[in-house]
Amino acid sequence: MNTKKITDKTERKKLKRASRKKAAPKPKRAAGVARGSLKKRVKKLTKGQRKR
């Protein structure tokens, strides 16, 4: 959820919590699957490029 336009902190928090509640639950990993398998992957950078 994009809440950059809302300046009031409590209002933003309320909206974020509501959207989190509405969202579908994240899938649990199966027993035989690696622990980091559900992590978001970092795109490989070309040589000589800065990360930040």
Residue, then its C-alpha position, 0 to 999 in steps of 0.5 A: m500500500n502506498t501511503k506517501k501522500i498521507t502526512d498524519k502518522t496515526e492515520r497512515k498507521k491505521l490504513k497500513r494495519a487495515s491493508r495488512k489485515k485484508a491481504a492474503p496470508k503468506p504461504k508457509r514453506a514446506a518441511g523439505v524446502a530451504r529456509g531462504s526459499l521464500k526470501k525476495r531475490v536480489k538482482k545481480l549487478t554488473k561488474g563495476q556498478r555500485k550497490r547504493 
